[in-house]
Amino acid sequence: MFVSPMLLQSIKEPLDDENYITELKFDDNQIKLYTRHNNEVTSKFPELLDLDIPDGTVLDGEVIVAAPDGAPNFEAVMERFMSKKSVHNIVYCVFDVIYKDGQSIAAKPLIERKTVLNSLELNHPNIFVIEGIQGNGLAYFNLVKEKNLEGIVLKKADSPYEINKRSHNWLKMINYDYTEVLITGYTKKDIKFLLSYPDGTAAGFMEFMPHAERGKFHSMKQVKSESDDYVFIEPILCKVKHRFKTRHGKLRIPSFESWRV
């Protein structure tokens, strides 16, 4: 059974509120796995198919690959997702239960659903149940920054599971990095910006820039040359925010922050 997942609302500062449960930010009688967009991916993760759960149970969670230091490795997850031949071991981090014994419990408060989740006793080498902690959002976020993890999630303890909705009952606080880079060009078709580090090393592509700043960019740019796909310009320095760097040194999901000219 596929249930479209509840989504997270972004916030700019973590909360210290006992009304929230704070978590680390990282689906009949057959086990089936779905992405959030209702793509079945059961065959990609055969190690989860012997999970002993009651018929009619629907769980919500996230598949991760843990790096040697225990932190989630996004690139490794993508490699594993694309190829069953990947050697990466996955862990399914379960943070909610939506159906039990074929009956929806989405309307129950999150704290009650957590109790139901624990009662399932998901003892499996590839399963980790995310219990969360009451409050302590600021301290938890500071620890996440110290460990260079992705961020935290804060969920109202009394919140229902709002299927296929983005709710202010569930919040996410991303641990962004900030880096100065050069815009050296852009794509003609998709209007992505070509980025490099000040030393000339490629930093990847940036898609996210506010409309007003795009206008300013086009007023500042000085075109050097063009190809079938790209327009190359005199480098313009800017600051971007991003999740982290890939192992090849590229920025993950960079977005414009400010001009540095």
N, C-alpha and C positions, 0 to 999 in steps of 0.2 A: 504494500500500500504506500503510495506517495503522498506526503503532506508537504505543501509548500512552506518553507521555513519562515519563522519570525525573524525580522531583520533588526539591525542595530542602528541607533541614531548617534551621529558623531557629536562629541563635545570637545571643548578646548582646554578644560581643566578637570583633573580628577576630583571626585567627591569623597568626603569623609562623612558618611551618612549610614547609620545603623539600619535604615530602611532598605538598603541595597545589599545584595549579595555580590561580592567582587570575585571575578574569575580571571584567569590568564586568557588572553586572546590567542588563539592559535588558528533502516528506513523500511498472512496466511501461514502457513506452516513451512515456508521456505524463507531463507534469509535472502533479502534483496537490498541492494545498495543503490541510492540515487544521489545525484548531485542536486544542488539547490534549484537547478533549472529543469528538473525532471528527466535527466538523462540517466538511464540505468547503467551502472558500472560494476555490477555484481561480479562479472568474470575477471575483472582486473585485480580483485583482492580476495583470492581463494582462501587465504588464511583466516578470514573472518566467517567463513560459511559454516563452521562447526560451533558457532556461538550458541550456547544453551539458554534460550529465552522463551517465555511462553508464547504460544500462538496468539496472533493479534496484537503484538507489541510493536510500537513505532518509536524509535529513538531518534534524537537529534544530537549530532556531534560533528567532529571534524577529523579527517584522516591526516596524520602528520608523519614525517620521518624525523627522528631525533638525531641531531648532530652529536659528535662525541661528548660535548659538554652538556648535552641534554636539551638544548634549545631546538625548537622546530626549524627544519631546513626546508624552506620553500622550494628551492631548485630541485632538491632530491624528490620531493613530493611530485613535482611536475614530470620528472624523469620516470618515476614509478608509474604515474598515471598514463604516460604515453607508451610504455613498454612493459609487458609482463615479464620480460627477460631481465629487467632491472634487479640488481642485487639488494636494493634498499629494503629494509624491514620497516613495515608500517605499524603505527599504533592508532587505533580508533579512540579518540578522546570523546567520551559521551558526557554531555552536560544537561540533557533533559529527556523526559519521556512524555509522549503526547497521547499515545493509545496504550492501554493495558487490557488484556483479555478481550480485545476487539472493541472496547468502549473508550470513547474519547475522554481524557481527563484534562484537556487543554484549558478548561475554565477554572480548574483548581489553582490556588496560589502556587507560585514557583516553589516556595519552601515546602509545600506538601508534595509537589511532584518530585522534589529532590529526595524526600523520604521514600516515595514509591520506587524511585530509581535505585536507591541503596538496597531496598528490599529484594530487588531482582538478583542480587549477588552475582554480578557479572565477573566471575572468576575465569579469566582467559588471558593468555600471555600477550595478546595483541589488543587488549582493551584497558583503558584507563578511565575511571569515572572522575569527572571534575565536580567536586563538592562545593568549592568556593568558600569564602569566609565572610562573616558578617561585618559590613562596614570596612574601615581601614583602607579606603581607596587611595589616599595620598601616600601612605607608607608603602602600599603594594606597588603603586606606580613608580615611586622612587627606586624600589628594588628592581623593577623591570628595566628602568633606565640604566641602573648599575650593571645589570646582566646583559644589556643590549638586546632585550627581547622586543617583540612587536608592539605590545601594549596591554591594556586591561579592558575588561568588560564589566559594567556595573548594571545589575538587574534588580528592579524592585522586588523585594522578597514576597510581596503579596500580588505580583503581576500574573495575569493569565497568559497562556501561550496564544498570541494573536497571529493566526495562520496567514502567511503571505502579506504581512503588514510590517512597516517600519514604525516603531513606537518609541516615544520618549520614556517608556518604562524600561527599555533596554538601551544602554548607552555604551559607546566605545571611545576610548581615549588612546590614540595612536602615539607611539614613541617615535616621532619623526627625527631624522637627521637633517642637517642643513649644510649645503655645500655650494661654494662658488664655482661656476662653470662658464664656459663660453658658448654662446649660440653661434654656430658656424654656417648654418644653412637651414633649409626647410624643404619638405617634400611638396611637390606640386599637387599631388592628388589628395592626400589626407591632411595636409597642413600640420605635419608633425615637425618639431624643431630638432635639428641635429646638434647634439651637445658634445663638447670635449672639455677635458680638464685644462688648466692653464699651461701644462707642459705639452699639450697637443694630443694626449692619449684620449681615445674615444670614450665617452661617458654614456652613450646611448641616445634615446629619443625622448622628447617631452611632448605630451599631448595637451596638458592642462595649463592654459593661460587665460586669464579673464579677457573678455571682449575688449575692454578699454585698453588693456596693456598690449593686446595684439595690434590695435591701431597705432599705439606709440611705437611698437616694434617696427611696423612698416614705414613709419615716418623717419626712423633712425637708420634703417638698413642701407647698406651700400653694396650693391650686387657686384660680385667679382666674376662669376661665370655660371653657366647652367649646363645641365645634362638632361637626358630624357625625363628623369625622375626628380632631380634636385635643383634647387637654386642655392648657390654658394655665396656667402656674404663675408664682408670684413667682420671679424669676431666682435660680438657684443657681450660684455660681462654681466652676469646676473646671478642671483642667489636662488636656489631651488630647495624645496623640501622633498624628502623621499623616505621610503621605508628602511632600506639598507642597501648595501652594495652586493652584487652577485659575486661569485668566486672569480669571474672574469673582470671584475672592477667596474661593471656597469651599474648605473643607478636604477633601483627598482621603483617604478611608478613616480618619477619626478614630476613635480608641479611647480609653477612659477611662484616665487615669493616676493622678490623685489629686484629692481635694477641696481647695478653697482657702477654707474657711470656718473 
